[in-house]
Amino acid sequence: MDGLKIHPKDDVLIVLKEAAKGDIISVGQQQLKLAEPVERGHKVALRDIREGEPVLKYGFPIGIAKQAIATGEWVHTHNLKTGLDGKLAYEYKQSQSAATADTDKGTPAFTFKGYVRKNGDVGIRNEIWILNTVGCINKTAELVARLAQQEHFANIDGVYHYPHPFGCSQLGDDLKSTQSILSSLVHHPNAAGVLVLGLGCENNYIDVFKEAVGAYDSDRVKFLAVQEVEDELEEALQLVSEIAAVAKNDVRTDVPASRLKVGLKCGGSDGFSGITANPLVGAFSDRLIAQGGSTVLTEVPEMFGAETILMERAVDETVFNGIVDMVNGFKDYFIRHGQPVYENPSPGNKKGGITTLEEKSLGCVQKGGFAPVADVVPYGGRMKKQGLTLVEGPGNDLVSVTALAASGAHIVLFTTGRGTPFGGPVPTVKLSTNTPLYERKKNWIDFDAGTLLDGKELGERADELFAYVLQVASGERATHNERNGFKEIALFKDGVIL
């Protein structure tokens, strides 16, 4: 197969292999002759398209023709533009599928081996995290983590520090955004314990930050203001040792898959993202939710143009209004800073075959599968409901994966067509949209979704991905970001607060 028409109504074909001018691609009964060379993952017109006409892919408009496009011509930024403009008004209509959705599919109940915490939360790793209230002491916290790691504490999967530049001279909602993310990470169940380091003179000083943290287990969460002690390294290592002494007794036990929470993210997308990896993750999401589990989706600017698909799946009007507020709130953020609302896609996306934001968004939202949208939470907020949750966050990979982790995700599934080495504070599973990327970047990519282009069935591959994720959750597999020690966070400056 050299080309793929995704939906019967589509005006474009996806070229699956690099093609030369004059090549013939069969599409059903149609023989399509290419008018020019076309790279794999890019689009070709299946019919003559007039200037000003909408162009369909996935059965939805992905933009407007800037000029007449002949059958067989390459369709991209030179002849296609976004049809999006400004903020939109939305009307709530109860979704029959959302109202009657049934998560009990009669499938066997799956389990994984996790750590059940004292408060009932479940973790999939037994790590010690070091978080600092202010960027001034990043290097101090880094040194503490490095020295503590050398202690080889029993039954501890690692001691990790997550640097960031904020916490000093922040005010208002900007400070609250930083506190929301950091406090949610303090409570993350993948951390057997947390050491919070403060300097002592920052806006986000420890006493103020404790208010954001709320109730905590004093055996597992320790605080230290380094200005107040003579030897901060000695004091910090002592506190880490105290946490480790408690955490060494933690054991994995069988836990139902309904307790698993998985974040959904894409980055470095290409023309295959909406065909392979994103639908595969969507099928995984539906399977986990059928087990009673939870998934969480973010990247709000990459919902623009496809947001109504999610709105139509809201379980009720309150959730619908939450999606509207989240989408329009992010548009206001761009407008407030004098930036174009529809600035996507990125240069890398375009090189991979994505032309407009509508096209990118229609592929992006497929990671959420077909489940009803159960809830919407603000940036830094935590999941409260079973099912599919939307969390406020930007498209930036590091920032949005951090927001997914802070929301409670044990694991993040990250689809990519171009590859990236980074990882968040939780295991970050990289899924390639195409097999050549998987074969070229075996030290980055964990799972190959490109096999769907070679005849693998979506259902079969989704079952394999589900089994793989349960192995990661049980500690039987480590992701590449874990093996490489690539565990980072990034915070959203001037975050939008709902």
C-alpha positions as CSV (number, residue, x, y, z in Angstrom):
1,M,0.0,0.0,0.0
2,D,1.5,3.3,-1.1
3,G,-1.3,5.6,-0.1
4,L,-4.1,5.9,2.5
5,K,-7.5,7.6,2.3
6,I,-8.6,7.9,6.0
7,H,-12.3,8.8,5.6
8,P,-14.7,8.3,2.6
9,K,-15.4,12.0,2.5
10,D,-11.7,13.0,2.4
11,D,-10.3,15.2,-0.3
12,V,-6.7,14.1,0.3
13,L,-4.6,11.0,0.2
14,I,-1.7,10.3,2.6
15,V,1.4,9.2,0.8
16,L,3.0,6.2,2.8
17,K,6.3,6.1,0.8
18,E,8.4,8.8,-0.8
19,A,7.0,9.2,-4.3
20,A,8.3,10.8,-7.5
21,K,6.5,12.9,-10.1
22,G,4.5,10.7,-12.3
23,D,4.1,7.8,-9.8
24,I,0.7,6.1,-9.8
25,I,-1.1,5.4,-6.5
26,S,-4.2,3.3,-6.4
27,V,-7.1,4.5,-4.2
28,G,-10.0,2.1,-4.5
29,Q,-11.0,2.2,-8.2
30,Q,-9.1,5.5,-8.7
31,Q,-5.6,5.7,-10.3
32,L,-3.9,8.8,-9.0
33,K,-1.0,10.2,-10.9
34,L,1.3,12.5,-8.9
35,A,1.9,15.9,-10.4
36,E,5.1,16.4,-8.4
37,P,7.4,14.6,-5.9
38,V,5.8,14.0,-2.5
39,E,7.5,13.0,0.8
40,R,6.0,10.2,3.0
41,G,3.4,11.4,5.4
42,H,2.3,14.3,3.2
43,K,-1.0,14.9,1.4
44,V,-2.1,14.7,-2.3
45,A,-5.3,16.1,-3.7
46,L,-7.8,13.3,-4.7
47,R,-10.0,15.8,-6.7
48,D,-9.8,19.2,-8.2
49,I,-10.3,21.7,-5.4
50,R,-11.3,25.3,-6.1
51,E,-9.8,28.3,-4.4
52,G,-11.6,29.0,-1.1
53,E,-13.0,25.5,-0.8
54,P,-12.6,23.6,2.5
55,V,-10.4,20.6,2.3
56,L,-11.4,17.4,4.2
57,K,-9.2,14.9,6.1
58,Y,-10.5,12.6,8.8
59,G,-13.9,13.6,7.4
60,F,-13.5,17.1,8.8
61,P,-12.2,20.4,7.3
62,I,-8.5,20.9,7.9
63,G,-8.3,24.2,6.1
64,I,-9.1,26.4,3.1
65,A,-7.5,26.1,-0.3
66,K,-5.5,29.3,-0.9
67,Q,-5.5,28.6,-4.6
68,A,-6.9,26.1,-7.1
69,I,-5.4,22.6,-6.4
70,A,-5.5,20.0,-9.2
71,T,-5.9,16.3,-8.7
72,G,-2.6,14.7,-7.9
73,E,-1.0,17.9,-6.6
74,W,0.8,18.1,-3.3
75,V,-1.3,19.8,-0.6
76,H,0.6,21.7,2.0
77,T,1.4,25.2,3.3
78,H,1.8,26.7,-0.1
79,N,-1.8,26.1,-1.1
80,L,-3.7,25.4,2.1
81,K,-4.4,27.7,5.1
82,T,-6.2,27.5,8.4
83,G,-9.9,28.2,8.5
84,L,-9.7,29.1,12.2
85,D,-10.1,32.7,13.4
86,G,-10.6,34.2,16.8
87,K,-12.8,32.9,19.7
88,L,-15.9,30.9,19.1
89,A,-19.3,30.5,20.8
90,Y,-20.4,27.0,21.7
91,E,-23.9,25.6,22.5
92,Y,-24.4,22.6,24.9
93,K,-26.3,19.7,23.5
94,Q,-26.4,16.5,25.6
95,S,-24.4,13.8,24.0
96,Q,-26.4,10.5,23.8
97,S,-23.1,8.6,23.8
98,A,-21.9,10.4,26.9
99,A,-25.2,10.0,28.7
100,T,-25.4,6.3,28.0
101,A,-21.8,5.3,27.9
102,D,-21.0,2.0,29.7
103,T,-17.5,1.3,31.0
104,D,-18.4,-2.3,31.9
105,K,-17.5,-4.0,28.6
106,G,-17.5,-7.6,30.0
107,T,-13.7,-7.8,29.6
108,P,-11.6,-9.8,32.0
109,A,-10.4,-7.8,35.0
110,F,-6.6,-7.0,34.8
111,T,-4.2,-6.2,37.6
112,F,-0.8,-4.8,38.1
113,K,1.6,-4.8,41.1
114,G,1.7,-1.5,42.8
115,Y,2.5,0.2,46.1
116,V,-0.6,1.0,48.1
117,R,0.1,4.1,50.2
118,K,-1.2,4.8,53.7
119,N,-3.8,7.2,52.3
120,G,-5.1,4.6,49.8
121,D,-3.3,6.1,46.8
122,V,-1.3,3.6,44.6
123,G,2.2,4.2,43.2
124,I,4.1,2.3,40.6
125,R,7.6,3.3,41.6
126,N,9.2,3.6,45.1
127,E,11.4,6.7,44.5
128,I,12.5,9.6,46.7
129,W,12.0,13.0,45.1
130,I,13.8,16.2,46.1
131,L,11.8,19.3,45.2
132,N,13.0,22.9,45.8
133,T,10.7,25.8,46.5
134,V,13.0,28.2,44.5
135,G,15.4,28.0,41.7
136,C,18.3,29.5,43.7
137,I,19.1,26.1,45.3
138,N,18.8,23.9,42.2
139,K,22.5,22.9,42.5
140,T,22.2,22.3,46.2
141,A,19.2,19.9,45.6
142,E,21.1,18.3,42.7
143,L,24.1,17.6,44.9
144,V,21.9,16.1,47.7
145,A,20.2,13.8,45.2
146,R,23.5,12.7,43.7
147,L,25.0,12.0,47.2
148,A,21.8,10.2,48.4
149,Q,21.8,8.0,45.2
150,Q,25.3,6.8,46.2
151,E,23.9,5.4,49.4
152,H,22.0,2.7,47.6
153,F,19.0,2.7,50.0
154,A,17.2,-0.7,50.2
155,N,14.0,-1.0,48.1
156,I,14.3,2.5,46.7
157,D,14.1,2.8,42.9
158,G,16.1,6.0,42.9
159,V,16.6,9.5,44.4
160,Y,15.7,12.3,41.9
161,H,15.8,16.0,41.9
162,Y,13.6,18.2,39.6
163,P,15.1,21.6,39.0
164,H,13.1,24.7,38.0
165,P,13.9,28.4,37.8
166,F,10.9,29.8,39.7
167,G,9.7,30.5,43.3
168,C,11.4,33.9,43.7
169,S,9.8,37.2,42.9
170,Q,6.6,35.6,41.7
171,L,3.2,37.1,42.6
172,G,-0.5,36.3,42.3
173,D,-1.6,33.6,39.9
174,D,1.9,33.2,38.6
175,L,3.1,32.1,42.0
176,K,0.0,29.9,42.5
177,S,0.7,28.1,39.3
178,T,4.2,27.2,40.6
179,Q,2.8,26.1,44.0
180,S,0.0,24.0,42.4
181,I,2.4,22.0,40.3
182,L,5.0,21.5,43.1
183,S,2.4,20.7,45.7
184,S,0.8,18.1,43.5
185,L,4.2,16.5,42.9
186,V,4.7,16.3,46.7
187,H,1.5,14.2,46.8
188,H,2.4,12.0,43.9
189,P,2.2,8.3,44.9
190,N,5.2,7.3,42.7
191,A,7.3,9.0,45.3
192,A,7.8,6.9,48.4
193,G,8.8,10.2,50.1
194,V,9.7,13.8,49.3
195,L,12.3,16.2,50.6
196,V,11.3,19.8,50.1
197,L,14.2,22.2,50.2
198,G,13.7,25.9,50.6
199,L,16.2,28.8,50.7
200,G,14.4,30.9,53.3
201,C,13.9,34.4,51.7
202,E,11.9,33.5,48.5
203,N,8.2,34.4,47.9
204,N,7.5,30.6,47.9
205,Y,9.2,30.1,51.2
206,I,8.5,26.9,53.1
207,D,5.7,28.1,55.5
208,V,3.8,29.5,52.6
209,F,4.4,26.5,50.4
210,K,3.1,24.2,53.2
211,E,-0.3,25.9,53.0
212,A,-0.4,24.9,49.3
213,V,0.7,21.3,50.1
214,G,-2.0,20.9,52.8
215,A,-2.1,17.7,54.9
216,Y,0.9,15.4,54.4
217,D,2.5,12.4,56.0
218,S,5.4,13.7,58.1
219,D,7.2,10.4,58.0
220,R,7.4,10.6,54.2
221,V,7.5,14.4,53.5
222,K,10.3,16.4,55.1
223,F,11.1,20.2,54.8
224,L,14.4,22.0,55.2
225,A,15.2,25.7,54.8
226,V,18.9,25.7,54.0
227,Q,19.6,29.2,55.3
228,E,18.7,28.1,58.8
229,V,21.2,25.3,59.2
230,E,25.0,25.2,59.3
231,D,25.6,22.2,56.9
232,E,22.6,21.9,54.6
233,L,24.1,18.8,52.9
234,E,24.5,16.9,56.1
235,E,21.0,17.9,57.3
236,A,19.4,17.1,53.9
237,L,21.0,13.6,53.7
238,Q,19.9,12.8,57.2
239,L,16.3,13.6,56.2
240,V,16.5,11.5,53.1
241,S,17.9,8.6,55.2
242,E,14.8,9.0,57.5
243,I,12.5,8.8,54.5
244,A,14.3,5.8,53.1
245,A,14.1,4.0,56.5
246,V,10.3,4.1,56.3
247,A,10.0,3.4,52.5
248,K,12.2,0.3,52.6
249,N,9.3,-1.6,54.0
250,D,7.0,-0.8,51.1
251,V,6.0,-3.9,49.0
252,R,4.2,-4.4,45.7
253,T,0.9,-6.0,45.8
254,D,-1.8,-6.9,43.3
255,V,-3.9,-3.9,42.4
256,P,-6.8,-3.8,40.0
257,A,-6.2,-1.9,36.7
258,S,-9.0,0.4,37.7
259,R,-6.4,2.2,40.0
260,L,-4.1,3.0,37.1
261,K,-3.9,6.6,35.8
262,V,-2.2,7.3,32.4
263,G,-1.4,10.6,30.8
264,L,-1.8,11.1,27.0
265,K,0.6,13.3,25.1
266,C,2.0,13.8,21.6
267,G,5.1,15.8,20.4
268,G,7.1,16.1,17.2
269,S,4.0,14.9,15.4
270,D,4.0,14.0,11.7
271,G,1.6,13.0,9.0
272,F,1.2,9.6,10.5
273,S,0.4,10.7,14.1
274,G,-3.4,10.8,13.5
275,I,-3.2,7.4,11.6
276,T,-1.1,5.2,13.8
277,A,0.1,6.2,17.2
278,N,-2.7,8.6,18.3
279,P,-5.5,6.2,17.4
280,L,-3.5,3.4,19.1
281,V,-3.3,5.4,22.3
282,G,-7.0,6.2,22.0
283,A,-7.8,2.5,21.8
284,F,-5.6,1.9,24.9
285,S,-7.5,4.7,26.7
286,D,-10.8,3.1,25.9
287,R,-9.5,-0.3,27.2
288,L,-8.2,1.2,30.5
289,I,-11.4,3.2,31.1
290,A,-13.4,0.0,30.4
291,Q,-11.4,-1.5,33.3
292,G,-12.5,1.4,35.5
293,G,-9.1,3.2,35.1
294,S,-8.4,6.8,34.2
295,T,-6.6,8.7,31.5
296,V,-5.9,12.4,31.2
297,L,-5.4,14.6,28.1
298,T,-3.9,18.1,27.8
299,E,-2.3,20.3,25.2
300,V,-5.2,22.7,25.0
301,P,-3.9,24.8,22.0
302,E,-3.7,21.5,20.1
303,M,-7.4,21.0,20.6
304,F,-8.3,24.2,18.7
305,G,-10.2,23.2,15.6
306,A,-11.3,19.8,17.1
307,E,-12.6,21.0,20.5
308,T,-16.2,20.4,19.6
309,I,-15.4,16.6,19.3
310,L,-14.5,16.7,23.0
311,M,-17.4,19.0,24.0
312,E,-19.9,16.7,22.4
313,R,-18.6,13.9,24.7
314,A,-19.0,15.9,28.0
315,V,-20.9,13.9,30.6
316,D,-22.9,16.9,31.6
317,E,-23.3,20.6,31.0
318,T,-20.9,21.5,33.9
319,V,-18.1,19.5,32.1
320,F,-19.1,21.1,28.8
321,N,-18.8,24.6,30.3
322,G,-15.4,23.6,31.8
323,I,-14.1,22.6,28.3
324,V,-15.4,25.9,26.9
325,D,-13.7,27.9,29.6
326,M,-10.5,26.0,29.2
327,V,-10.4,26.5,25.4
328,N,-11.4,30.1,25.4
329,G,-9.2,30.8,28.4
330,F,-6.1,29.6,26.5
331,K,-7.2,31.7,23.5
332,D,-7.4,34.7,25.8
333,Y,-3.9,33.9,27.0
334,F,-2.5,34.2,23.5
335,I,-4.5,37.4,22.8
336,R,-3.4,38.9,26.1
337,H,0.3,38.5,25.1
338,G,-0.3,39.7,21.6
339,Q,0.4,36.4,20.0
340,P,-1.5,34.6,17.2
341,V,-4.1,32.2,18.6
342,Y,-3.5,29.7,15.9
343,E,0.3,29.7,15.8
344,N,0.6,25.9,15.3
345,P,1.8,23.7,13.7
346,S,5.6,23.9,14.4
347,P,8.3,23.7,11.7
348,G,8.9,20.1,12.6
349,N,5.2,19.2,12.3
350,K,5.1,20.9,8.8
351,K,8.2,18.9,7.7
352,G,6.5,15.8,8.8
353,G,3.4,16.5,6.7
354,I,1.0,18.5,9.0
355,T,-0.2,21.7,7.4
356,T,-2.7,23.4,9.6
357,L,-3.7,23.5,13.3
358,E,-7.1,21.9,12.4
359,E,-5.2,18.9,10.9
360,K,-2.9,18.7,13.9
361,S,-5.8,18.9,16.4
362,L,-7.9,16.3,14.7
363,G,-5.0,13.9,15.0
364,C,-4.2,15.0,18.5
365,V,-7.6,14.5,20.1
366,Q,-7.7,10.9,18.9
367,K,-5.5,10.0,21.9
368,G,-8.6,10.4,24.0
369,G,-10.4,7.5,22.2
370,F,-14.2,7.6,22.3
371,A,-14.9,7.7,26.1
372,P,-17.0,10.4,27.6
373,V,-15.2,13.4,29.1
374,A,-15.7,13.0,32.8
375,D,-14.0,16.1,34.2
376,V,-11.9,19.2,33.5
377,V,-9.2,20.3,36.0
378,P,-7.0,23.4,36.0
379,Y,-3.3,23.6,35.5
380,G,-1.7,22.0,38.5
381,G,-4.9,20.3,39.5
382,R,-5.3,16.6,40.3
383,M,-7.7,14.0,38.8
384,K,-10.8,13.4,40.9
385,K,-13.0,11.2,38.7
386,Q,-12.6,7.9,36.9
387,G,-12.6,8.0,33.1
388,L,-11.2,10.6,30.7
389,T,-10.1,13.9,32.3
390,L,-8.9,17.1,30.5
391,V,-6.2,19.1,32.3
392,E,-5.3,22.6,31.4
393,G,-1.8,22.9,29.9
394,P,0.1,24.1,26.8
395,G,1.5,22.1,23.9
396,N,5.1,22.4,25.2
397,D,6.2,18.9,25.7
398,L,8.0,19.3,29.1
399,V,5.4,21.6,30.6
400,S,2.5,19.5,29.6
401,V,4.0,16.1,30.7
402,T,4.8,17.8,34.0
403,A,1.1,18.8,34.3
404,L,0.0,15.3,33.4
405,A,2.2,13.9,36.2
406,A,1.1,16.5,38.6
407,S,-2.5,15.6,37.9
408,G,-1.8,12.1,39.2
409,A,-0.7,10.2,36.1
410,H,1.5,7.2,37.0
411,I,2.7,6.9,33.4
412,V,2.6,9.1,30.3
413,L,2.1,7.7,26.8
414,F,4.0,10.0,24.4
415,T,3.4,9.6,20.7
416,T,6.0,11.1,18.3
417,G,6.8,11.1,14.6
418,R,10.2,12.7,14.9
419,G,11.5,11.5,18.2
420,T,12.6,13.1,21.5
421,P,14.8,11.8,24.3
422,F,13.3,13.6,27.3
423,G,11.2,12.1,30.1
424,G,8.9,13.5,32.8
425,P,9.0,12.7,36.5
426,V,7.0,9.5,35.8
427,P,7.7,6.8,33.3
428,T,7.3,8.3,29.8
429,V,6.6,5.7,27.1
430,K,7.6,6.9,23.6
431,L,5.5,5.5,20.8
432,S,6.8,6.1,17.3
433,T,4.2,6.9,14.6
434,N,6.4,5.2,12.0
435,T,8.8,2.2,12.0
436,P,11.9,3.9,10.5
437,L,11.9,6.2,13.6
438,Y,11.6,3.2,15.9
439,E,14.5,1.4,14.1
440,R,16.7,4.5,14.0
441,K,16.2,5.7,17.6
442,K,16.0,2.5,19.7
443,N,17.5,4.3,22.7
444,W,14.5,6.7,22.7
445,I,11.5,4.8,21.4
446,D,9.7,2.2,23.5
447,F,6.9,1.0,21.3
448,D,6.4,1.0,17.5
449,A,2.9,2.1,16.4
450,G,4.2,2.2,12.8
451,T,3.4,-1.5,12.4
452,L,-0.2,-0.4,11.8
453,L,0.9,0.7,8.4
454,D,2.3,-2.8,7.7
455,G,-0.9,-4.7,8.3
456,K,-1.1,-5.0,12.1
457,E,-4.6,-4.7,13.4
458,L,-5.4,-1.8,15.7
459,G,-7.1,-4.0,18.2
460,E,-4.3,-6.5,18.3
461,R,-1.7,-3.7,18.8
462,A,-3.8,-2.0,21.4
463,D,-3.9,-5.3,23.4
464,E,-0.1,-5.5,23.2
465,L,0.2,-1.9,24.3
466,F,-2.1,-2.5,27.3
467,A,0.0,-5.5,28.3
468,Y,3.2,-3.5,28.0
469,V,1.8,-0.6,30.2
470,L,0.8,-3.1,32.9
471,Q,4.4,-4.5,32.8
472,V,5.8,-0.9,33.2
473,A,3.3,-0.3,36.0
474,S,4.4,-3.5,37.8
475,G,8.1,-2.6,37.6
476,E,8.8,-5.4,35.2
477,R,9.9,-3.0,32.5
478,A,11.7,0.3,32.6
479,T,11.1,2.9,29.9
480,H,14.1,4.4,28.0
481,N,13.7,7.7,29.9
482,E,14.2,5.8,33.1
483,R,17.1,3.8,31.9
484,N,18.8,7.0,30.6
485,G,18.0,8.9,33.8
486,F,16.1,11.5,31.7
487,K,13.6,12.7,34.3
488,E,12.7,16.4,34.2
489,I,9.9,19.0,35.0
490,A,9.1,22.3,33.5
491,L,6.6,24.9,34.8
492,F,4.3,27.2,32.9
493,K,5.1,30.8,33.4
494,D,2.0,33.0,33.9
495,G,-0.2,29.9,33.8
496,V,-3.9,30.3,33.0
497,I,-5.9,29.6,36.1
498,L,-9.6,28.5,35.6
